[in-house]
Amino acid sequence: MTTIKFKKLNIEAYKPGKSSTGKFKKIIKLSANESALGVSSRVKKIISKKNLIFFRYPDGKSKKLRNQISKKFGCNKEKIICGAGSDEVIQMLCQLFLKPKDEVIVPQFSFLMYRIYAKIVGANVIFSKEKNFKVSVSEIIKKVTKKTKIVFLANPNNPTATYLTRFELIELRKKLRKNILLVVDDAYAEYMKNKDYKSGLDLFNTKDNVFILRTFSKIYGLSALRVGWGYGSKRIIDALNVIKPPFNVNEVAQKAAVESLKDNKFVSRSIKHNIFYATKLKDFLKNYDISSNKVTANFLLLNFAKCKLKAKYFYEKLKMRGIILRSTENGYKIKNMLRLTIGSKKENLKFMKATKSIFKK
């Protein structure tokens, strides 16, 4: 009998936050950093239209979407590439830049898809240590070798919600060799209002050796439609377009993304909601000796080091009440912590009520 062979991959598969418990038909899912307010009314309107055409292929170049991105962010449409989520753009970058035994540097605690896509193409993933769960410029530089090709960095970082200031980010780019690509993932940039922060797009939109990632899955609430984009030099974008699947962003996703970019009021409401409830939840959890990061994104990393309860116990007790947070033990390898997504008003209040109930016992 002939056995079909394929290469063995020493990769731990991505495991998303749980979305069900089996016991409850309707759960409160605070595990995936999804939009607390859903989607813009403009998106709902476009999706409910009966004249959407499903039997034609979508625009393979996402022209209208790239035009709207260019208009919204004041950047060159010829330097934009759209993907089925920013995940796909990460995958294409790894395919384009990396060969077996090349090295990719990622922070110790970071978005898992950076390491997964790098390993798929045979690159070695090098982890830089973090200091108090914050990305360290000096630790990244320590890990650079002749084989280093890419440095991936989410700012603010997921799952830690810490960030590099604009000065630290500029310092990092200066200290890296010019032929190393710095990839800055701006997934949570819209939520950031700290004065010492600047998004990668704002800082590096003219740099040829920096590539910026953006997503519609967070503040715009289009997680189910899978749409994101990347911004880089024309030379990189042209090369990515060669390997990009021909119709990678579906028609509904393109239309929804265009409309979401037009609704500034929805984005403003989302930011205000996030700041209010993230602060409220942070202060509330202090009463139970659960500490967390500064408010930087639409989630908090909860630290149970001084709490009388363990993170795992708290997680299970919430799950029994139909509330799901993100465990950081699997994948991220962070013990005795949980990641809490900022939910809707109703969801946040139910979480607070459940927490009071758990600590009473």
C-alpha positions in Angstrom: 0.0 0.0 0.0 1.4 3.4 -1.0 1.2 6.1 1.6 0.9 9.7 0.5 3.6 11.7 2.3 3.6 15.3 3.4 6.0 17.4 5.4 5.7 17.2 9.2 5.0 20.5 10.8 6.1 21.0 14.4 3.5 23.7 15.0 0.9 24.1 17.7 -2.4 24.9 15.8 -4.2 28.2 16.6 -6.9 27.7 19.2 -9.4 30.6 19.3 -11.2 31.7 22.4 -14.2 29.4 23.2 -17.5 30.5 21.9 -19.8 28.0 23.5 -20.1 26.0 26.8 -22.6 23.3 25.7 -24.9 24.1 28.5 -26.2 27.5 27.5 -27.9 28.3 24.2 -27.0 32.0 24.6 -23.6 32.8 26.1 -21.7 36.0 26.9 -18.6 35.7 24.8 -15.8 38.0 26.1 -13.0 35.9 24.7 -12.2 37.1 21.1 -11.8 40.9 21.3 -14.8 41.5 19.1 -16.7 44.7 18.7 -18.8 45.6 21.7 -21.3 47.6 19.6 -21.6 45.3 16.7 -21.4 47.0 13.3 -22.3 50.4 11.9 -25.9 50.9 10.8 -24.5 51.7 7.3 -23.1 48.1 7.2 -26.5 46.6 8.3 -28.2 48.6 5.5 -25.9 47.4 2.7 -26.0 43.8 3.8 -29.8 43.8 4.0 -30.2 44.9 0.4 -31.7 42.4 -1.9 -29.7 43.3 -5.0 -26.4 41.9 -3.8 -24.9 39.7 -6.6 -23.5 36.4 -5.4 -22.9 34.6 -8.7 -20.2 37.0 -9.9 -16.6 37.0 -8.7 -15.7 40.0 -6.6 -13.3 42.7 -7.6 -9.9 40.9 -7.2 -8.1 44.2 -6.7 -10.6 45.6 -4.1 -10.5 49.0 -5.9 -13.4 50.7 -4.2 -12.2 49.5 -0.8 -8.6 50.6 -1.4 -9.9 54.0 -2.6 -12.0 54.4 0.6 -9.0 53.4 2.8 -6.8 55.9 1.0 -9.4 58.6 1.5 -10.0 57.8 5.1 -6.3 57.5 6.2 -4.7 59.8 3.7 -2.4 57.2 2.2 -1.5 56.0 -1.3 -4.0 53.5 -2.7 -1.2 51.9 -4.8 0.6 50.9 -1.6 -2.5 49.1 -0.1 -3.3 45.4 -0.4 -6.5 43.9 1.0 -6.8 40.4 2.4 -9.3 38.0 3.9 -8.5 39.4 7.3 -5.0 40.7 8.2 -4.2 37.1 8.9 -4.0 36.5 5.1 -1.6 39.5 4.7 0.6 38.0 7.4 0.6 34.7 5.6 1.6 36.4 2.3 4.4 38.4 3.9 5.9 35.1 5.2 5.6 33.5 1.8 7.2 36.4 0.1 10.1 37.2 2.5 11.0 33.9 4.2 12.8 30.7 3.2 13.7 27.7 5.4 16.1 28.6 8.3 15.5 32.4 8.0 14.7 33.9 11.4 11.7 35.9 12.5 11.6 37.7 15.8 8.3 38.0 17.7 7.7 39.2 21.3 7.5 36.5 23.9 3.7 37.0 24.3 2.2 38.0 20.9 -0.5 37.2 18.3 -0.1 33.5 17.6 -0.4 33.7 13.8 3.0 35.5 13.4 4.8 32.4 14.6 2.5 29.9 12.9 2.8 31.3 9.4 6.6 31.8 9.8 7.0 28.1 10.8 4.8 26.9 7.9 7.4 28.2 5.4 10.3 26.7 7.4 11.6 29.8 9.2 12.9 29.8 12.7 10.9 31.8 15.2 13.0 33.7 17.8 11.2 35.0 20.9 12.3 38.3 22.5 11.8 38.6 26.2 9.2 41.1 27.6 9.6 43.2 30.7 6.5 43.2 32.9 4.6 42.0 29.8 5.8 44.9 27.7 7.7 44.5 24.5 11.3 45.5 25.0 13.3 47.2 22.2 16.6 46.2 23.7 15.5 42.5 24.0 14.5 42.5 20.3 17.8 44.0 19.2 19.6 41.3 21.3 18.0 38.6 19.2 19.0 40.0 15.8 21.4 37.9 13.7 22.5 37.7 10.1 19.5 35.4 9.5 16.9 37.9 10.8 14.4 38.8 8.0 11.3 40.1 9.8 10.3 41.5 13.2 6.6 41.2 13.9 5.1 43.6 16.5 1.5 44.3 17.4 1.1 47.8 19.0 -0.8 47.7 21.3 0.1 44.1 21.9 -2.2 41.2 22.0 -2.7 39.5 24.6 -0.9 41.9 27.0 -2.4 45.2 25.9 0.9 47.0 26.6 2.4 49.2 24.0 5.6 50.9 22.7 5.5 54.7 22.7 6.1 56.5 19.4 9.7 57.2 20.6 10.4 53.5 21.4 8.9 52.4 18.0 11.1 54.9 16.1 14.1 53.8 18.2 13.4 50.1 17.3 13.3 50.9 13.5 16.6 52.9 13.8 18.4 50.1 15.7 17.3 47.3 13.3 19.3 46.7 10.1 17.8 48.5 7.2 17.2 45.2 5.3 15.1 43.8 8.2 11.3 44.3 7.6 9.5 45.7 10.6 5.9 44.6 10.6 3.7 46.8 12.8 0.2 45.4 13.5 -2.2 48.3 14.2 -5.2 46.0 14.9 -6.2 48.0 18.0 -4.9 51.4 17.0 -8.3 53.1 16.9 -8.8 52.4 20.6 -5.6 54.1 21.7 -5.9 57.6 23.0 -2.7 57.8 25.1 -0.7 60.9 24.2 2.7 59.1 23.9 1.3 56.7 21.3 1.3 56.9 17.5 0.1 54.2 15.2 2.5 52.5 12.8 0.6 54.0 9.9 1.1 57.5 11.2 4.7 57.0 12.0 6.0 55.0 9.0 3.8 55.5 6.0 6.8 56.6 3.9 9.2 54.0 5.1 10.1 51.2 2.6 11.3 48.8 5.3 8.2 49.0 7.5 4.9 47.2 6.7 1.7 48.1 8.4 -1.2 45.7 9.2 -4.8 46.9 9.7 -8.0 44.9 10.4 -11.8 45.4 10.1 -12.4 42.7 12.7 -12.1 44.9 15.8 -13.5 48.4 16.1 -15.5 48.0 12.8 -17.0 44.7 13.9 -16.6 42.7 10.6 -15.0 39.6 12.2 -17.3 37.2 10.4 -16.6 38.7 6.9 -12.8 38.4 7.1 -11.3 41.6 5.8 -8.1 43.4 6.5 -5.4 45.3 4.7 -1.7 46.0 4.6 0.3 49.1 3.7 3.9 49.1 2.5 6.3 50.1 -0.3 5.0 49.9 -3.9 7.7 47.3 -4.5 6.4 45.0 -1.7 2.8 45.5 -2.6 3.5 44.6 -6.3 5.2 41.4 -5.2 2.4 40.5 -2.8 -0.1 41.0 -5.6 1.7 38.3 -7.6 1.1 35.7 -4.9 -2.3 37.0 -3.6 -5.2 34.7 -4.4 -7.2 36.2 -7.3 -10.6 36.9 -5.5 -9.5 36.8 -1.8 -11.9 39.4 -0.4 -15.5 38.6 -1.0 -18.0 41.1 -2.4 -20.0 41.5 0.8 -16.9 42.0 2.8 -15.7 44.7 0.4 -19.0 46.6 0.5 -19.3 46.3 4.3 -15.8 47.6 4.8 -16.3 50.6 2.5 -19.5 51.6 4.4 -17.9 51.1 7.8 -15.1 53.5 6.9 -17.7 56.2 6.2 -19.3 56.0 9.6 -17.1 58.2 11.9 -19.9 58.5 14.5 -20.0 54.7 15.0 -16.2 54.7 15.6 -16.4 57.6 18.0 -19.2 55.8 20.0 -17.2 52.6 20.1 -14.1 54.4 21.4 -16.1 56.3 24.1 -17.9 53.0 25.1 -14.6 51.2 25.3 -12.8 53.8 27.5 -15.8 54.1 29.8 -16.3 50.4 30.4 -12.7 49.3 30.3 -12.0 51.9 33.1 -15.1 50.8 35.0 -14.2 47.1 34.8 -10.5 47.8 35.7 -11.6 49.7 38.8 -14.2 47.1 39.7 -11.7 44.2 39.6 -9.3 46.0 41.8 -11.8 45.3 44.7 -10.9 41.6 44.3 -7.2 42.1 43.9 -7.3 41.4 40.2 -4.9 43.9 38.5 -4.8 44.8 34.8 -3.0 46.9 32.2 -3.6 50.5 31.2 -6.7 51.0 29.0 -5.2 50.7 25.5 -7.4 48.3 23.5 -10.8 46.6 23.7 -9.6 44.1 26.3 -7.8 43.8 29.6 -5.3 41.2 30.7 -6.3 40.2 34.2 -3.6 39.2 36.6 -4.6 37.0 39.5 -1.1 37.0 41.3 -2.5 38.8 44.4 -6.1 37.5 44.2 -7.4 34.8 46.6 -8.8 32.9 43.6 -6.8 31.3 40.8 -7.5 32.4 37.2 -8.5 28.9 36.2 -11.0 28.6 39.0 -12.5 32.0 38.1 -12.6 31.1 34.4 -14.5 27.8 35.2 -17.0 29.5 37.6 -17.8 32.2 34.9 -18.2 29.5 32.3 -20.8 27.7 34.6 -22.7 31.0 34.4 -22.5 31.2 30.6 -19.7 33.8 30.5 -16.5 33.0 28.5 -13.2 34.7 28.9 -9.9 33.9 27.1 -7.6 31.5 28.9 -4.0 32.6 28.3 -2.4 29.3 29.3 -2.9 27.6 26.0 -1.0 29.1 23.1 0.2 32.2 24.9 1.7 30.3 27.8 0.8 32.9 30.4 -0.2 31.3 33.7 -2.7 32.6 36.2 -4.1 35.3 33.9 -7.2 35.8 31.7 -8.0 38.1 28.9 -11.3 39.9 29.2 -12.9 41.5 26.1 -14.8 44.7 26.8 -18.4 43.8 26.0 -21.7 45.6 25.5 -23.2 47.5 28.5 -25.5 44.5 29.3 -22.6 42.0 28.9 -20.3 44.0 31.2 -22.9 44.4 33.9 -23.6 40.6 33.8 -19.9 39.9 34.1 -19.7 42.2 37.1 -22.7 40.6 38.7 -21.3 37.1 38.2 -18.0 38.2 39.6 -19.6 39.4 42.8 -21.5 36.1 43.1 -18.3 34.0 42.7 -16.4 36.0 45.3 -19.2 35.9 47.8 -18.9 32.1 48.1 
